[in-house]
Every structure is written in C-alpha cells, then in structure tokens.
Amino acid sequence: MSKRAVLEVIALDAEDALAAQAGGADRLELVTDMAADGLTPPTTTFTAIRAAVDIDLRVMLRLADGFAAEDAGRLAQVARELRGAGADQFVLGFLDAHGEVDLDAVERVVGELDGCRWTFHRAIDHAADRDALRKQVADLPGLDTYLTAGSADGVDDGLATLLAEAGRRGEPGYEQQILVGGGLRLDHVPQLLAAGIDAFHIGGAARPKGWEHPVEAEAVREWRQVLDAG
C-alpha cells in the first residue's frame, strides 16, 4: 500500500488514549457515555488526553442519544469551549425528524470550528437518503471524513453499500474519506482494503473485556498488524 491505513480508536480517558497510541492507533475519537453511543466529553477530559498523547484527536459534538441536534446553540458554545482549549478536529452530524440532514444545525456548529477538519458520523447510516445527504453537506468547510458502516445495522449489512461508495470516490459528494466503523470485524478488513478503503474505526474491539474496562494496547496492535499487512 502507498500509505498506511488510518486506525481510529474510541477513547474515554487518558488511560485509553495511552494504550491506543501504544498499540498503533493513528487517531482517537474522544467521547463520554457510551451507553448513549458517545456524547461530548468534558473539556477537562480533552485537555488531559491532549497532554497524554501526541496523535490526532477528534472530539465528539453530541449532547444526547439519537441524531437530533437538540440545542444547536449549546452545541456551538461547547464547540467554542473546546476550540479554546486547543481541540482542532471534531465529529458531528445531525438529522431532522424525517431522516434528512439538519443543515441549519450542522452549519451553525461548523461555523464555530474555524475550518477545522471534522467527521460526519454514523447519522449518515440512519439517513433517509445517503446520497442526498452527501451532496447537501459536500461543500461545508473542514468536512473530510464519513464514519459509516454502510447500514444502521452494521458492516455485515452495509458492506455492499461501502464498496459501492468507495467506487464513487472523487464524484461530487464522495470526495471525503470513508472511515468504516460499526460492527467492524477483522475479517471485513481485506475486502475493504481491496476496494481502496483506507480508514478504520474501532470501539469495543479495542476492549476485549467490555466497555467497563479500558482499551488494551495488544488488541489495538492486532488491528494495526492486520491493516499494515493488507
């Protein structure tokens, strides 16, 4: 491969971050409250992790379970606070009640990011029309990645969609990197790599003992080795 695949690992605290970096993670997604599928962590958590590791950090901007923006003004304020603390990469994505992108909320939050790079997360997997969503947000400043399983039900169900979207790379709405996550297993990796997908996101797979236990460097290292061998 011409460049090594990106491995992103979910981190809840500095202990997770250190283990993920030791195992070969390139980037961390910072969240709290995985019972709600990952919400914005406290700014103090971000600063502790930033002090602990030197790899890229993407901070979740999400106030409640689900994909509604809830309070866009509060989200914008949280984004400002994190920017002030030095955060320079983010994760976000909001849908309305009809499963369409909540463009007003996304634009309001992105407006606080000063052009920072960000990921549109798995809200795309719950959208009424993936293609329409991609085209609506394609020109927002800083958007460089989609975190997606190809389906709300995970990679097993979404594999065909992921492969099809990888084949459209470079078309309008498809310039961004595909970051595969959500029920991702090691046995999915060869087919995804062969399709040109070069970014992978793991959460539970980095925690063999479960979410109540920290990230294990050895578990991350196994993924790093498989990606590098591909």
For each residue, the residues with C-beta under 8 A, 3 or more apart:
1: 4 5 193 198 230
2:
3: 198
4: 1 26 227 228
5: 1 193 198 199 200 227 228 230
6: 26 27 177 179 198 199 200
7: 24 25 26 27 199 200 202 220 223 224 227
8: 25 26 27 28 29 58 179 181 199 200 201 202
9: 16 20 23 25 27 28 29 201 202 203 206 215 220
10: 16 28 29 31 34 38 201 202 203 206 215
11: 16 17 20 28 29 30 31 49 215
12: 16 30 31 32 34 41 45
13: 16 17 45 48 49 214
14: 17 18 48 49 51 52 53
15: 18 19 214 215
16: 9 10 11 12 13 19 20 28 206 214 215
17: 11 13 14 20 21 28 49 52 53 215
18: 14 15 21 22 52 53
19: 15 16 22 23 206 214 215 216 217 220
20: 9 11 16 17 23 25 28 53 55 206 215 217 220
21: 17 18 24 25 28 53 54 55
22: 18 19 217 220 221
23: 9 19 20 206 215 216 217 218 219 220 221 223 224
24: 7 21 220 221 223 224 225
25: 7 8 9 20 21 28 55 220 224
26: 4 6 7 8 55 56
27: 6 7 8 9 55 56 57 58 89
28: 8 9 10 11 16 17 20 21 25 49 53 55 56 57 58
29: 8 9 10 11 38 58 60 91 119 201
30: 11 12 41 45 46 49 57 58 59 60
31: 10 11 12 34 38 39 40 41 60 62
32: 12 38 39 40 41 42 45
33: 36 38 39
34: 10 12 31 37 38 203 211
35:
36: 33 39 64 65
37: 34 65
38: 10 29 31 32 33 34 60 62
39: 31 32 33 36 60 62 63 64 65
40: 31 32 59 60 61 62 63 78 82
41: 12 30 31 32 45 46 59 60
42: 32 45 46
43: 46 47 81 82 85
44: 47 48
45: 12 13 30 32 41 42 48 49
46: 30 41 42 43 49 50 57 59 82 85 86 87
47: 43 44 50 51 85 86
48: 13 14 44 45 51 52
49: 11 13 14 17 28 30 45 46 52 53 57
50: 46 47 53 57 85 86 87
51: 14 47 48
52: 14 17 18 48 49
53: 14 17 18 20 21 28 49 50 57
54: 21
55: 20 21 25 26 27 28
56: 26 27 28 89
57: 27 28 30 46 49 50 53 87 89
58: 8 27 28 29 30 89 90 91 118 119
59: 30 40 41 46 82 87 89 90 91
60: 29 30 31 38 39 40 41 90 91 92 121
61: 40 75 78 79 82 90 91 92 109
62: 31 38 39 40 91 92 121
63: 39 40 70 71 74 75 78
64: 36 39 68 70
65: 36 37 39
66:
67: 93 94 95 123 126
68: 64 94 95 96 97 102
69: 72 75 94 102 105 106 109
70: 63 64 74 75
71: 63 74 75
72: 69 75 76 94 104 105 108 109
73: 76 77 108
74: 63 70 71 77 78
75: 61 63 69 70 71 72 78 79 92 105 108 109
76: 72 73 79 80 108 109 111 112
77: 73 74 80 81
78: 40 61 63 74 75 81 82
79: 61 75 76 82 83 90 109 112 113
80: 76 77 83 84 112
81: 43 77 78 84 85
82: 40 43 46 59 61 78 79 85 87 90
83: 79 80 86 87 88 112 113 114 116
84: 80 81
85: 43 46 47 50 81 82
86: 46 47 50 83
87: 46 50 57 59 82 83 90 116
88: 83 116 117
89: 27 56 57 58 59 116 117 118
90: 58 59 60 61 79 82 87 113 116 117 118 119
91: 29 58 59 60 61 62 118 119 121 147
92: 60 61 62 75 106 109 110 118 119 120 121
93: 67 101 106 119 120 121 122 123 124
94: 67 68 69 72 101 102 105 106 123
95: 67 68 99 100 101 102 123 126 127
96: 68 99 100 101 102
97: 68
98: 128
99: 95 96 126 127 128 129
100: 95 96 127 128 129 132 133
101: 93 94 95 96 106 123 127 132 133 136 137
102: 68 69 94 95 96 105 106
103: 106 107 136 137
104: 72 107 108
105: 69 72 75 94 102 108 109
106: 69 92 93 94 101 102 103 109 110 137 140
107: 103 104 110 111 140
108: 72 73 75 76 104 105 111 112
109: 61 69 72 75 76 79 92 105 106 112 113
110: 92 106 107 113 118 140 141 142 143
111: 76 107 108
112: 76 79 80 83 108 109
113: 79 83 90 109 110 116 118 141 142
114: 83
115: 141 142
116: 83 87 88 89 90 113 142
117: 88 89 90 142 144 145
118: 58 89 90 91 92 110 113 142 143 144 145
119: 29 58 90 91 92 93 143 144 145 146 147 179
120: 92 93 123 124 137 143 145 146 147 176
121: 60 62 91 92 93 124 147
122: 93 125 126 147 148 149 152 181 182
123: 67 93 94 95 101 120 126 127
124: 93 120 121 127 130 133 134 146 147 148
125: 122 130 148 149 150 151 152 158 182
126: 67 95 99 122 123 152
127: 95 99 100 101 123 124 130 132 133
128: 98 99 100 132
129: 99 100 132 133
130: 124 125 127 133 134 161 165
131: 134 135 173
132: 100 101 127 128 129 135 136
133: 100 101 124 127 129 130 136 137
134: 124 130 131 137 138 146 173 174
135: 131 132 138 172 173
136: 101 103 132 133
137: 101 103 106 120 133 134 140 143
138: 134 135 143 172 173 175
139:
140: 106 107 110 137 143
141: 110 113 115
142: 110 113 115 116 117 118
143: 110 118 119 120 137 138 140 176
144: 117 118 119 176 177
145: 117 118 119 120 176 177 178 179 199
146: 119 120 124 134 176 177 178 179
147: 91 119 120 121 122 124 179 181 182 201
148: 122 124 125 158 162 165 178 179 180 181 182
149: 122 125 152 153 154 155 157 158 162 180 181 182 183 184
150: 125 155 157 158 159 160 161 162 165 180
151: 125 154 155 157 158 161
152: 122 125 126 149
153: 149 156 157 158 183
154: 149 151 157 158 182 183 184
155: 149 150 151 158 159 162 180 182 183 184 185 188
156: 153 159 183 188
157: 149 150 151 153 154
158: 125 148 149 150 151 153 154 155 161 162 182
159: 150 155 156 162 163 188 191
160: 150 163 164
161: 130 150 151 158 164 165
162: 148 149 150 155 158 159 165 166 178 180 192 195 197
163: 159 160 166 167 191 192 195
164: 160 161 167 168
165: 130 148 150 161 162 168 169 174 178
166: 162 163 169 178 192 195 196 197
167: 163 164 195
168: 164 165 171 174
169: 165 166 174 175 178 196
170: 174 175
171: 168 174 175
172: 135 138 175
173: 131 134 135 138
174: 134 165 168 169 170 171
175: 138 169 170 171 172
176: 120 143 144 145 146
177: 6 144 145 146 198 199
178: 145 146 148 162 165 166 169 197 199
179: 6 8 119 145 146 147 148 199 200 201
180: 148 149 150 155 162 184 188 192 197 199 200 201
181: 8 122 147 148 149 184 200 201 202 203
182: 122 125 147 148 149 154 155 158 201
183: 149 153 154 155 156
184: 149 154 155 180 181 188 189 200 201 202 205
185: 155 188 189 205
186: 189 205 222 223 226
187: 190
188: 155 156 159 180 184 185 191 192
189: 184 185 186 192 193 200 226 227 230
190: 187 193 194 230
191: 159 163 188 194 195
192: 162 163 166 180 188 189 195 197 200
193: 1 5 189 190 196 197 198 227 230
194: 190 191
195: 162 163 166 167 191 192
196: 166 169 193
197: 162 166 178 180 192 193 200
198: 1 3 5 6 177 193
199: 5 6 7 8 145 177 178 179 180
200: 5 6 7 8 179 180 181 184 189 192 197 223 227
201: 8 9 10 29 147 179 180 181 182 184
202: 7 8 9 10 181 184 205 206 220 223
203: 9 10 34 181 206 207 211
204: 207 210 211
205: 184 185 186 202 219 223
206: 9 10 16 19 20 23 202 203 215 216 219 220 223
207: 203 204 210 211 213 214 215 216 219
208: 213 216 219
209: 212 213 216
210: 204 207 213
211: 34 203 204 207
212: 209
213: 207 208 209 210 216
214: 13 15 16 19 207
215: 9 10 11 15 16 17 19 20 23 206 207 219 220
216: 19 23 206 207 208 209 213 219 220
217: 19 20 22 23 220 221
218: 23 221 222
219: 23 205 206 207 208 215 216 222 223
220: 7 9 19 20 22 23 24 25 202 206 215 216 217 223 224
221: 22 23 24 217 218 224 225
222: 186 218 219 225 226
223: 7 23 24 186 200 202 205 206 219 220 226 227
224: 7 23 24 25 220 221 227 228
225: 24 221 222 228 229
226: 186 189 222 223 229 230
227: 4 5 7 189 193 200 223 224 230
228: 4 5 224 225
229: 225 226
230: 1 5 189 190 193 226 227
